[in-house]
Amino acid sequence: MKMKLLFWMNVFMLHFGIAYYLKEKVNAEFTAIIDTPNKPKQMFLNQKIVNFKKTWYFHDHIKKIDTTPDLEYLSNFEKKYNIDLWKLAINERHFYKFNKFYKFSTNEILKFLEQECKLFEQVLEEAKPDYFLTYDPPFHHQKLLMDLCKAKGIKVLCIFISRYKDKSIIAEEGTTFDLPQNLESMKLKELEENEIDETMNNSSYNVITKKWTNERNTSTSNKIKALTDYLLFSDSKNAQSNFTYYGRNKLKVIQDTIMFYMKREWRSNYLGKNLKKNVDLNVPFVYYPLNIDAELTILHYAPLFTDQMEIIQHISKSLPVDHVLYVKEHIHAVFRGWRETNQYKKLLEIPNVVLIHPSYSSKELIKNCKLVTTVRGTATIDAAYQNKPSIIFGDMAHGMLPSVYKVENLKDLPELIKTALNTPINPIHIKKYLKLMKDRSFEFNWWDYENKRNNQFYSGNILSDVEYQENQVKDFFQSNKEIFEPLVNAHIEKMDFN
């Protein structure tokens, strides 16, 4: 009997490439849900690269319908699958506070959820997949399908950034990476300990992401090309057929783009004048590295702790009186135009908070702090390696480390901070965790792939709603075989062919 695989595919092109290479290696029936704007959709409609038994085009099934949502159906869906729909919807960046172009009504959101739930139930009933292949979902509907597959016992093969060197990992749970939660039984050889030390010293996750940041910076000529193609060729039908484009038109987008660059320049000047570039590392301090807002790392995995301004206030109130809180802006926040200046002003008004410029070394702050606190940040891994405790507000794979404390209830935060500050750390635990990651991750550099994809397909490396030529897509897959091969083999290792 053929194995049945369901793929989530979009303009990221990753799972289309995986399907291209998998078809030569496994005897399986392929189906796919395709989530794209109108122009890339044409290539998927006509392609002969991969033979899918059936495809569903997501936005063809999700319409703006002026009818009353079926609350009874949605309520039964929640109970049947134990999925909290409002938690997904309110943390969807398009539905709530991060959308600058359109304000969705309650009924619109509920109607979309109803259509999505019915579509996904229908797809899973027709496709009957053994495996659902996807990547860490940025949007609520992709996360909804993942959760539904888990509830129905369909194995999920999801690609996550491992944060171990430039590698990735395939797992079902983004909160644990499916790792064993007890490190005590693990044994490390002296050679392995030395190897892990060398890896941490020479291959920082921050170095890798900094390289991605530098390569992502777009030239003026590319920006002009993307803008020109958008003005001349952009498909206005997206604003009617795809809810992520609602409220957009060319004039609004151009105005927003101009305002974005103006505000970013203004905010950069504000940061330069008001945030600390020279930091006193001798005072006892707790370090809070800001996460980027509107990112899945918070929205999906810390859904009840998405207001970082409020969290920082709670931490500041919970510190020992002789400690201060150092808060540093994320260096990648520049791609979101930084935060509104009133948010920085609110932080500057807190008496025991020091706001630090994003250019300052996070490594130095971790090295000299007493404790790291974050909603869900990779600084906690570096903290553990520096024998520093950390506190998180959302589940993370390395939350298994005894030096990592999770906030379950805000009222417990003061005592949790005291416990973290006063409990000795055994450095062997982080080394065991890194050994786990080394053994279970594989070669796939997410950032390198993303830059290659942008260069190959996007207009000016920016505009994604463009026409994709089938031969161009196939050439991209073939010329990047060395990227796809380890990824495909890692999927095959996860599949049960018996």
C-alpha positions in Angstrom: 0.0 0.0 0.0 1.4 3.4 -1.0 2.3 5.9 1.7 0.3 9.0 1.6 2.0 12.4 2.0 0.3 15.8 2.4 2.4 18.9 1.7 2.0 22.5 2.7 3.3 24.6 -0.2 3.7 28.3 -0.9 6.1 30.8 -2.4 8.8 29.7 0.0 9.2 26.8 -2.5 10.8 24.6 0.1 8.3 21.8 0.2 7.8 21.9 -3.5 11.5 21.1 -3.8 11.3 18.4 -1.1 8.4 16.8 -3.1 10.5 17.0 -6.3 13.3 15.0 -4.7 11.1 12.7 -2.6 9.2 11.4 -5.7 12.4 9.7 -6.9 13.1 8.0 -3.5 9.8 6.9 -2.0 6.7 5.1 -3.3 4.1 7.5 -2.1 0.9 9.3 -3.1 1.4 13.1 -3.0 -1.3 15.7 -2.2 -0.8 19.3 -1.4 -2.5 22.4 0.0 -1.1 25.5 -1.9 -1.2 28.9 -0.2 0.0 31.6 -2.7 -1.0 34.9 -4.2 -2.5 34.9 -7.7 0.6 35.2 -9.9 2.7 32.3 -8.4 -0.6 30.2 -8.4 -0.5 29.9 -12.2 2.8 28.0 -12.2 1.4 25.5 -9.6 -1.8 25.1 -11.7 0.1 24.1 -14.8 3.3 22.5 -13.5 4.5 19.0 -14.5 7.4 18.9 -12.0 5.6 16.8 -9.4 2.5 14.7 -10.0 0.1 15.4 -7.2 -3.0 13.2 -7.0 -4.9 16.3 -5.8 -4.2 19.9 -4.8 -6.3 22.3 -2.9 -5.7 26.1 -3.4 -6.2 27.5 0.1 -7.6 30.9 -0.8 -10.1 29.5 -3.3 -11.9 28.1 -0.3 -11.7 31.0 2.1 -14.1 33.7 1.0 -15.5 36.9 2.4 -19.1 35.8 3.0 -21.7 38.0 4.6 -23.5 35.3 6.5 -23.7 34.4 10.2 -20.8 32.2 11.4 -21.9 28.7 12.5 -20.9 29.0 16.2 -22.3 25.6 17.0 -20.0 24.0 14.5 -16.9 26.0 15.7 -17.7 25.1 19.3 -18.0 21.4 18.5 -14.8 21.6 16.5 -12.9 23.1 19.5 -14.3 20.4 21.8 -13.7 17.5 19.4 -10.0 18.4 18.7 -9.1 20.4 21.8 -8.0 23.4 19.7 -8.5 27.0 21.0 -9.6 28.9 17.9 -9.6 32.4 19.4 -6.0 31.9 20.7 -5.0 31.2 17.1 -7.0 34.0 15.6 -6.1 36.8 18.0 -2.4 35.9 17.6 -2.7 36.1 13.8 -0.8 39.2 12.7 -3.3 39.9 9.9 -6.4 39.7 12.1 -5.4 41.9 15.0 -3.1 44.7 15.9 -0.3 44.4 13.3 -2.5 44.9 10.2 -2.1 48.5 8.9 -4.5 48.1 5.9 -7.7 46.4 7.1 -9.6 45.9 10.3 -11.4 42.5 10.4 -14.7 42.3 12.2 -15.5 39.5 14.7 -17.9 37.9 12.3 -15.4 38.0 9.4 -12.8 36.2 11.6 -15.2 33.6 12.8 -16.4 33.0 9.2 -12.9 32.5 8.0 -12.2 30.1 10.9 -15.4 28.1 10.0 -14.3 27.8 6.3 -10.7 26.8 7.3 -11.9 24.2 9.7 -14.3 22.7 7.2 -11.7 22.8 4.4 -9.0 21.1 6.5 -11.4 18.4 7.8 -12.4 17.8 4.1 -8.8 17.6 3.0 -7.8 15.1 5.7 -10.8 13.0 5.0 -10.1 12.9 1.2 -6.3 12.6 1.3 -6.1 10.4 4.4 -2.4 11.3 4.8 0.1 9.2 6.8 2.3 12.3 7.1 1.8 16.0 6.9 5.0 17.8 5.7 5.4 21.5 6.6 7.6 24.0 8.3 7.3 26.1 11.5 4.0 27.9 10.7 4.1 31.7 10.6 0.3 32.0 10.2 -2.7 30.8 12.1 -4.2 28.6 9.4 -1.0 26.6 8.9 -0.8 26.1 12.6 -4.5 25.1 12.7 -3.9 22.4 10.2 -0.8 21.2 12.1 -2.8 21.0 15.4 -5.7 19.2 13.6 -3.3 16.6 12.2 -1.9 15.9 15.6 -5.4 15.6 17.1 -6.4 13.1 14.4 -3.2 11.1 14.9 -1.6 12.1 11.6 2.2 12.3 11.9 3.6 15.8 11.4 7.0 16.3 9.9 7.7 19.9 10.6 11.0 21.7 9.9 12.3 23.9 12.7 15.5 26.0 13.0 17.5 24.0 15.6 19.6 27.0 16.8 22.5 24.6 16.8 25.0 26.0 14.4 23.2 26.5 11.0 21.3 23.2 11.2 17.6 22.3 11.3 15.6 19.6 12.9 12.4 17.8 12.0 9.9 17.3 14.8 6.2 17.3 15.6 6.4 19.6 18.6 8.0 23.0 18.3 8.1 23.4 22.0 10.2 20.3 22.6 11.6 19.2 19.2 10.5 15.8 20.4 13.6 15.5 22.5 13.8 13.3 25.6 13.1 15.5 28.6 15.5 13.8 31.0 19.2 14.6 30.6 20.4 12.7 33.7 20.8 9.4 31.9 22.9 10.8 29.1 26.6 10.2 29.1 29.2 12.4 27.5 32.7 11.4 26.5 35.6 13.8 27.2 36.1 14.1 23.4 32.5 15.1 22.9 32.7 17.8 25.6 35.7 19.3 24.0 34.1 19.3 20.6 31.0 21.0 21.9 33.1 23.7 23.6 34.8 24.3 20.3 31.5 24.5 18.5 30.1 27.1 20.9 33.2 29.2 20.7 33.5 29.3 17.0 30.0 29.0 15.6 27.5 31.3 17.3 23.9 31.4 16.2 24.2 35.1 16.4 27.0 35.2 13.9 25.0 33.1 11.5 22.0 35.4 11.7 24.2 38.5 11.4 25.5 37.1 8.1 21.8 36.6 6.9 21.1 40.2 8.0 24.0 41.6 5.9 23.0 39.6 2.9 19.3 40.6 3.2 20.1 44.3 3.0 18.6 45.3 -0.3 20.2 47.7 -2.7 18.5 50.9 -3.9 18.4 49.5 -7.5 16.6 46.4 -6.3 14.1 48.4 -4.3 13.4 50.5 -7.5 12.9 47.3 -9.5 10.5 45.8 -7.0 8.5 49.0 -6.8 8.4 49.4 -10.6 7.2 45.8 -11.1 4.6 46.2 -8.3 3.2 49.4 -9.9 3.1 47.9 -13.4 2.3 44.3 -12.9 0.9 43.7 -9.4 -2.4 41.7 -9.4 -5.1 43.7 -7.7 -7.3 40.6 -7.5 -5.3 39.6 -4.4 -7.2 42.2 -2.4 -10.5 40.5 -3.2 -9.4 36.8 -3.1 -6.7 36.6 -0.4 -7.5 37.9 3.1 -3.8 38.7 3.8 -4.1 41.4 1.1 -7.4 42.9 2.2 -7.5 46.7 2.3 -4.4 47.1 0.1 -4.2 49.1 -3.1 -1.1 50.5 -4.9 -1.6 54.0 -3.5 -1.9 52.8 0.1 1.1 50.4 -0.2 3.3 53.2 -1.6 2.2 55.6 1.1 2.9 53.0 3.7 6.3 52.2 2.3 7.3 55.8 2.2 6.1 56.3 5.8 7.9 53.1 6.8 11.3 54.4 5.7 10.6 57.8 7.2 9.6 56.4 10.5 12.5 54.0 10.6 15.0 56.8 10.0 13.3 58.9 12.7 13.3 56.0 15.1 16.9 55.1 14.4 17.9 58.7 15.3 15.8 58.4 18.5 17.6 55.1 19.4 21.0 56.7 18.8 20.2 59.6 21.1 18.4 57.9 23.9 19.6 54.3 24.2 22.8 53.4 26.0 25.9 52.6 23.9 28.2 52.5 26.9 27.0 50.1 29.6 28.1 49.6 33.2 28.8 45.9 33.4 29.8 46.0 37.0 26.4 46.5 38.6 24.3 43.4 39.3 21.8 43.3 36.4 19.2 41.0 34.8 19.2 41.0 31.0 16.1 41.1 28.9 16.7 40.8 25.1 13.6 42.0 23.3 11.9 39.6 20.9 10.6 40.9 17.6 6.8 41.5 17.8 4.5 39.8 15.3 6.8 36.7 15.0 5.6 33.1 15.4 8.2 32.5 18.2 5.9 34.5 20.5 2.5 34.4 18.8 2.3 30.6 18.5 4.5 29.4 21.4 3.8 32.1 24.1 0.3 33.1 23.1 -0.6 34.5 26.5 2.6 36.6 26.8 2.7 38.7 23.6 2.8 42.1 25.3 6.5 42.6 26.0 6.1 46.1 27.4 3.8 44.6 30.1 6.2 41.7 30.7 9.2 44.0 31.3 7.1 46.0 33.8 6.4 42.7 35.6 10.0 41.8 35.7 11.1 45.2 36.9 8.7 44.9 39.8 10.0 41.5 40.7 13.7 42.2 40.9 15.7 42.3 44.1 16.2 45.9 45.1 20.0 45.9 44.4 19.5 44.7 40.8 18.6 46.6 37.6 17.0 45.4 34.4 19.0 45.9 31.1 16.7 45.7 28.1 18.2 45.6 24.6 16.4 46.0 21.3 16.7 43.2 18.8 19.0 44.0 16.0 16.6 42.6 13.4 13.8 44.9 14.6 15.2 47.3 11.9 13.4 45.2 9.3 10.1 46.0 11.0 11.0 49.7 11.2 11.8 49.5 14.9 9.1 50.0 17.5 7.0 53.1 18.0 9.0 55.6 20.0 6.3 55.8 22.7 7.2 52.2 23.6 10.8 53.1 24.2 9.7 56.1 26.2 7.6 53.9 28.5 10.6 51.7 29.1 12.9 54.6 29.8 10.4 55.9 32.4 10.7 52.7 34.6 13.2 53.6 37.3 15.2 50.4 37.4 15.3 49.7 33.7 18.2 50.7 31.4 17.5 50.6 27.7 20.4 49.5 25.6 21.1 50.3 21.9 20.7 47.3 19.6 24.3 47.6 18.3 25.7 46.7 21.8 27.0 43.2 22.2 24.5 40.7 23.5 27.3 38.3 24.2 28.9 40.8 26.6 25.6 41.3 28.4 25.0 37.6 28.8 28.6 37.1 30.0 28.2 39.7 32.7 24.6 39.5 33.8 23.2 37.5 36.8 20.1 36.2 34.9 18.6 36.3 31.4 14.9 36.8 31.0 13.0 36.5 27.7 9.6 35.5 26.3 11.3 33.0 24.0 14.8 33.9 23.0 17.9 32.1 21.9 19.9 34.1 24.4 18.9 31.5 27.0 21.0 28.9 25.2 24.0 31.2 25.3 23.2 32.0 29.0 23.3 28.3 29.9 26.6 27.9 28.2 27.9 30.8 30.2 26.6 29.1 33.4 23.9 31.8 33.8 20.3 31.0 34.7 17.4 32.1 32.6 13.6 32.6 32.8 11.2 32.1 29.9 7.5 32.7 29.4 6.9 30.2 26.6 7.9 26.6 26.0 11.2 26.0 24.3 13.1 22.8 23.6 16.0 23.7 25.9 13.5 24.4 28.7 14.5 20.9 29.9 17.7 22.4 31.3 17.5 22.8 35.1 19.0 26.3 34.7 16.0 27.4 32.6 12.9 28.4 34.6 9.4 28.8 33.0 6.9 31.3 34.2 3.6 29.4 34.8 2.0 32.2 36.8 2.9 35.9 37.0 2.4 36.1 40.7 5.2 33.5 41.1 7.7 35.7 39.2 9.5 37.3 42.2 10.2 34.0 43.9 11.2 32.4 40.6 13.8 35.2 40.1 15.2 34.6 43.6 15.4 30.9 43.0 17.1 31.3 39.6 19.6 33.8 41.1 20.5 31.5 44.0 20.6 28.0 42.5 24.0 26.7 41.3 24.3 25.6 37.7 25.8 22.3 36.5 27.5 23.1 33.2 27.2 19.5 32.1 23.5 19.9 31.3 24.0 22.4 28.4 26.7 20.2 26.9 24.3 17.2 27.0 21.6 19.3 25.4 23.9 20.4 22.6 24.9 16.8 22.1 21.2 15.9 21.6 20.9 18.7 19.1 24.0 17.6 17.3 22.8 14.0 17.0 19.2 14.9 15.9 19.7 17.9 13.6 20.9 17.9 10.0 22.5 20.2 7.4 20.0 22.7 6.2 20.8 26.4 6.5 17.5 28.1 6.6 18.9 31.6 6.1 21.1 30.6 3.2 18.1 29.0 1.4 15.9 32.0 2.0 18.4 34.3 0.4 18.9 32.0 -2.6 15.1 31.8 -3.0 14.8 35.6 -2.9 17.5 36.0 -5.5 16.1 33.4 -7.8 12.4 34.3 -7.8 11.5 37.6 -6.1 11.5 40.9 -8.0 14.4 42.9 -6.5 14.7 40.2 -3.9 11.5 41.7 -2.3 8.3 41.3 -4.3 6.9 37.7 -4.1 3.7 38.1 -6.1 5.4 37.5 -9.4 5.1 34.9 -12.2 7.2 31.8 -11.7 8.3 29.9 -14.8 8.2 26.1 -14.5 11.7 25.7 -16.1 13.1 28.3 -13.7 11.6 26.5 -10.7 13.0 23.1 -11.9 16.5 24.7 -12.5 16.4 26.1 -9.0 15.8 22.7 -7.5 18.4 21.0 -9.6 21.1 23.7 -9.0 20.5 23.5 -5.3 20.5 19.7 -5.0 23.2 19.9 -2.2 20.7 21.9 -0.1 17.7 19.6 -0.7 19.4 16.2 -0.4 20.1 16.3 3.4 16.6 17.7 3.9 14.9 15.0 1.9 17.0 12.2 3.6 16.1 13.6 7.0 12.4 13.3 6.1 12.8 9.7 4.8 14.5 8.7 8.1 11.4 9.9 10.0 9.0 7.8 7.8 7.9 4.3 8.7 7.7 2.2 5.5 6.5 -1.0 7.2 
